[in-house]
Structures are given as structure tokens and as C-alpha cells.
């Protein structure tokens, strides 16, 4: 069984830039490219298999018609979505609903997590808030008391953050992040810095809906990565939740791996290497994204690279 190498999809955003080209050499559509949907079965952006037996087919097509590739994982839709985000400017302050609320919109909920690939010095994220009630939250929003309301955290490359549904959050200017999330495209904006698009139109805000889903008071989630050495290689498990498990491969010598999950999603964020499976060897490099189906079994990796890996 071969790995499924996938073509990314790019999205222009008001806050986007050119970091996806500068860092990964992607042929981005504009100088306002904010999102790379790297591994996606969502109807708003479908990954397509690059080569091999399934060349030209979308991930959702394979999910519907070849579920054996995913060990018949019990979900009506492909459950995960891997993105790389270029926050060339501040993203809107927003919140996502959980599975139960998102059903109203025909979506999964949107729990997500961030791995900081790179950032400018003293770059910040917004994660959580200080209000004790919905009334206090709404009052501070009405008065524009954002510094009092929002929790800001200075970040550095290599940091990891968990953003469960119901958590206020935003990436701020100067951050490149790999995001692992549930396969959902639902966002409730609370504040967008009064920005307008090229047509002078401000983006819609959703304060009423946001107040229905925000955790009140804010739930603090402490992340304790688990670091394991395998020879000279390092495997860092960042988080294991109901929605996903996310970890990092830091590879500098040959390693034999076992694919014992329904599937794994792999995104190389730095370096180059080789992957050998079922007697075939594939060159892998920074910016590549691929899926390891359930049947791939034992495979070998080698080289000098870093990758973010996830599975349900």
C-alpha cells in the first residue's frame, strides 16, 4: 500500500501574505494568501491525490467509496483537516462551536490546535478571556475593553497550543502556524479590528451566536508534551483528545515505524528524507503532505526532517 500524497488548496484572506511561498515554495494565488488547506476532505476545499492508483481522486471520494483505506473509521465525513496559516496581519477574535451546536449548520464542531512553525519576535496569540459571565463579557465587548477582556500570550517557534471548541482565540501578526482541527469551516467572529475588504465592506460579526458557545468562565488547558527518544530520533506527543492525537517527528536517522491507526496525516515542516513502504521508496521534503492508510503497516523513514503527524 502506498502513501497518498496530496495537493494543497490555497485560500486568500484579508490577513494573509506571502510566507507560504517564502517558506515552502508553494505557488500561491496572491500576496494575500492566508491558508493552505494541506489535507482536507471538506467540501470547501478538497485535497486531490497526486499520483498512484488513486491519482486525481478527492479525499472525500476515497472516504465514501474506499473506506477500507481508513480501517472503516466510523465517521460520516473525513474527520480531520490540516492547515498552514500565514498570519501576516491579526486574525479576527473568534470562537468555534462544539459538535452538538454545529449540527445546526451541517458541520462538525471545531476543536483545533496550533504548532508555531515560525514567528516574529514577541509575536502574540489570543487564547481565552477574563470575563466571569456572559453579561460581563458582552459589556466589555460593547465598551471596546479588549485589553481587559482578552488573554494574550507571547509565542515562539516550536510552541504548541490546544484550542477546544468554545475557546476565544486569534492568531496575531507575524505567525506561521500548522493547525490540526476537526473538519469544519464554521467560525463566529467577535471582533475584526473594524477592517474592511477591498470593496470597503466589513466582515460580519456574530456576537450573539458566539455568546451561546463560549466557555464561561474560560477553561484553561495545560499541555504537557510527552517526549520519547528512539535512538537519535525524537517523538513528541503534544496532545491526545477525543478528536485527535497530534505529535511531532524529529528524524535524523533511519527509523522503522508501525502504522497502527485508522490513518495518519503527515506534514513535513522542515528538511528532507525518504519513506519506504511496501518495497517502494519515496522522497519527502519540506512542504509535502501525505496520508498513511491503515494497510500501510510497517514503513521506514530516514533523513533529516521534522513533521507534524496526527490521527483521530
C-alpha positions in Angstrom: 0.0 0.0 0.0 1.3 3.4 -1.0 1.2 6.7 1.0 -1.3 9.2 -0.6 0.5 12.4 -1.5 -1.9 15.3 -1.7 -2.0 18.6 -3.5 -2.8 21.6 -1.1 -5.6 24.1 -1.7 -4.9 27.9 -1.1 -7.3 30.5 0.3 -6.9 34.3 0.1 -7.6 36.0 3.3 -7.7 39.7 4.4 -4.9 38.9 6.9 -2.8 36.8 4.5 0.7 37.3 3.0 3.4 35.5 1.1 5.0 33.4 3.9 3.6 30.2 2.3 5.7 30.9 -0.8 8.8 32.2 1.1 8.9 29.2 3.5 7.6 26.3 1.4 7.9 27.5 -2.2 4.1 27.0 -2.8 2.7 28.6 -5.9 0.3 30.8 -4.0 -2.5 32.6 -5.9 -1.9 36.1 -4.4 0.1 38.2 -1.9 -2.9 37.8 0.4 -2.7 34.1 0.7 -3.6 33.2 4.3 -4.4 29.5 4.3 -3.0 26.3 2.9 -5.6 23.5 3.3 -3.0 20.8 3.2 -5.0 17.7 4.0 -8.8 18.2 3.6 -11.9 16.3 2.8 -14.1 19.3 3.5 -16.4 20.4 0.6 -15.0 24.0 0.8 -11.5 22.7 -0.1 -10.9 19.1 -1.3 -7.4 17.6 -1.4 -6.6 15.6 -4.5 -4.3 12.6 -4.7 -1.2 13.5 -6.8 -0.1 10.1 -8.1 -0.5 6.3 -7.9 -3.6 4.1 -8.0 -5.9 6.8 -6.7 -4.5 9.8 -8.7 -7.0 12.5 -9.3 -9.5 11.4 -6.7 -10.5 13.6 -3.8 -10.1 12.7 -0.2 -13.9 12.7 0.4 -14.4 10.4 -2.6 -12.0 7.9 -1.1 -13.7 8.3 2.3 -17.1 7.4 0.8 -16.1 4.8 -1.7 -12.8 3.2 -0.3 -13.4 3.3 3.5 -11.1 0.3 3.8 -8.1 2.7 3.3 -9.2 4.2 6.7 -9.9 1.0 8.5 -13.6 1.7 8.1 -13.4 4.5 10.7 -16.9 5.4 11.9 -17.5 9.0 10.8 -19.9 10.2 8.1 -17.2 12.6 6.8 -13.4 12.6 6.8 -12.9 13.9 10.4 -9.7 15.9 10.3 -8.3 19.0 8.5 -4.6 20.1 8.4 -3.9 23.7 7.5 -0.9 26.0 7.4 -1.9 29.6 8.2 0.1 32.8 7.4 -1.0 35.4 9.9 0.6 38.4 8.1 -1.9 40.5 10.0 -4.1 39.9 13.0 -6.8 37.4 12.6 -10.3 38.2 13.9 -11.1 37.4 17.5 -13.4 34.4 17.2 -14.8 31.2 18.7 -16.0 27.9 17.3 -18.9 25.7 18.4 -18.8 22.1 19.6 -20.3 19.1 17.7 -23.8 19.5 19.2 -24.2 23.2 18.3 -22.5 22.8 14.9 -25.1 20.2 13.8 -27.5 23.1 13.1 -25.2 24.1 10.3 -24.5 20.6 9.0 -20.9 20.7 10.3 -18.7 19.1 12.8 -17.7 21.2 15.7 -14.3 22.8 15.5 -11.8 21.9 18.1 -8.3 22.7 16.9 -4.6 23.0 17.9 -1.7 25.1 16.8 2.0 24.3 16.3 4.0 27.5 15.8 6.3 26.9 12.8 7.8 30.4 12.9 7.0 33.9 14.2 8.4 37.3 14.6 10.0 38.2 17.9 7.4 38.8 20.7 4.5 37.7 18.4 1.3 37.1 20.3 -1.8 34.9 20.2 -5.1 35.5 21.9 -6.2 32.4 23.9 -9.0 32.7 26.4 -10.7 35.6 28.2 -11.1 37.1 31.7 -14.9 37.6 31.9 -16.8 35.7 34.6 -20.2 35.8 33.0 -21.9 36.3 29.6 -23.2 39.7 30.8 -19.7 40.9 31.8 -18.3 39.6 28.5 -20.9 41.4 26.5 -20.4 44.6 28.5 -16.7 44.6 27.9 -17.3 44.0 24.2 -19.8 46.8 24.0 -17.4 49.2 25.6 -14.4 48.0 23.5 -12.4 47.0 26.5 -10.4 44.4 24.6 -7.3 44.6 26.7 -9.3 43.9 29.8 -11.2 41.0 28.2 -8.7 39.1 26.2 -5.8 36.9 27.3 -2.6 37.4 25.3 0.3 35.1 25.2 3.8 35.7 23.6 4.8 32.8 21.5 8.0 31.4 19.9 8.7 28.7 17.3 8.0 25.2 18.5 5.2 26.2 20.9 2.0 24.2 20.8 -1.5 25.3 21.9 -4.8 23.4 22.3 -7.9 25.4 21.3 -11.0 23.4 22.1 -14.4 24.5 20.8 -15.8 27.3 23.0 -12.4 29.0 23.5 -11.9 32.6 22.4 -8.8 32.8 20.2 -6.9 34.6 17.5 -3.5 34.5 15.8 -1.8 37.8 15.8 0.5 39.4 13.2 3.7 37.7 12.3 2.9 34.0 12.9 3.2 30.9 10.7 1.3 28.0 12.2 0.3 24.4 11.4 -3.2 23.9 12.5 -4.8 20.5 13.1 -8.6 20.7 13.5 -11.8 18.9 13.1 -13.0 19.0 9.5 -15.3 22.1 9.9 -15.5 25.5 8.4 -17.6 27.3 11.0 -16.5 30.5 12.8 -18.2 33.1 14.9 -16.3 36.4 14.8 -16.4 38.7 17.8 -14.0 41.4 16.8 -12.3 42.2 13.5 -10.5 45.5 14.2 -13.1 47.4 12.1 -11.3 46.2 9.0 -12.8 46.4 5.5 -12.1 44.3 2.4 -11.0 45.7 -1.0 -14.6 46.8 -1.6 -14.9 48.7 1.7 -17.1 46.0 3.3 -16.5 45.0 6.9 -16.8 41.3 7.7 -19.8 40.1 9.5 -19.7 39.7 13.3 -21.6 37.0 15.2 -21.6 38.1 18.9 -25.0 36.6 19.7 -24.0 33.2 18.4 -20.6 33.4 20.0 -22.1 34.1 23.4 -24.1 30.8 23.0 -20.9 28.7 22.6 -18.2 30.5 24.6 -16.9 28.7 27.7 -17.8 30.9 30.7 -15.7 31.3 32.7 -12.7 30.4 30.4 -11.4 26.9 30.8 -7.6 26.8 31.0 -6.0 23.8 29.3 -2.5 22.9 30.4 -0.5 21.0 27.7 2.3 18.6 28.9 4.1 17.1 25.9 5.5 13.6 26.2 9.0 13.3 24.8 10.4 9.9 23.7 13.8 9.1 22.2 14.1 6.4 19.6 17.8 6.2 19.0 18.8 9.7 17.9 15.2 10.4 16.8 12.7 12.2 18.9 8.9 11.7 19.0 7.0 14.4 20.9 3.3 13.7 21.6 1.6 17.1 22.2 -2.0 16.0 22.8 -4.4 13.1 22.8 -8.1 14.1 22.8 -11.4 12.6 21.6 -11.0 14.5 18.4 -7.3 13.9 17.5 -3.8 12.9 18.6 -1.0 15.2 17.4 2.7 14.6 17.6 6.0 15.6 16.1 8.7 13.5 14.4 12.2 14.9 14.7 14.1 12.5 12.4 17.9 12.3 11.9 18.5 8.6 11.4 16.6 5.6 10.0 13.6 4.5 11.9 11.2 1.7 11.4 7.6 2.8 12.2 4.3 0.9 12.5 1.1 2.4 11.2 -1.3 1.1 13.8 -4.0 3.8 13.5 -7.0 4.0 11.1 -4.9 6.5 9.2 -2.2 9.1 9.8 -1.7 12.6 8.4 1.9 13.8 7.9 3.1 17.3 7.1 6.8 18.0 6.7 7.6 21.4 8.1 11.4 21.3 7.6 14.1 19.2 6.0 14.1 16.3 3.5 14.0 12.5 3.8 12.9 9.2 2.4 9.9 7.0 3.2 9.9 3.3 2.2 6.7 1.3 2.2 5.7 -1.9 0.5 9.1 -2.1 -1.3 8.9 1.4 -2.8 10.9 4.4 -1.7 9.6 8.0 -1.9 11.5 11.3 -1.5 9.8 13.6 1.0 10.6 17.2 1.6 9.5 20.4 3.5 6.0 21.3 2.4 4.9 17.8 1.5 1.7 16.5 2.9 0.6 12.8 2.8 -1.8 10.3 4.3 -0.7 6.9 5.5 -3.6 4.5 5.0 -4.4 1.8 7.6 -3.0 -1.0 5.4 0.5 0.5 5.0 1.6 -1.4 8.1 5.4 -1.2 8.7 7.3 1.5 7.0 10.8 3.1 7.2 11.7 6.7 7.3 15.2 8.3 7.0 16.8 11.6 6.5 16.9 14.9 8.4 13.4 16.4 8.8 10.7 17.5 11.1 7.0 16.6 10.6 3.7 17.1 12.4 1.6 13.9 12.5 -2.0 13.4 13.5 -4.6 10.8 13.6 -8.2 10.5 15.0 
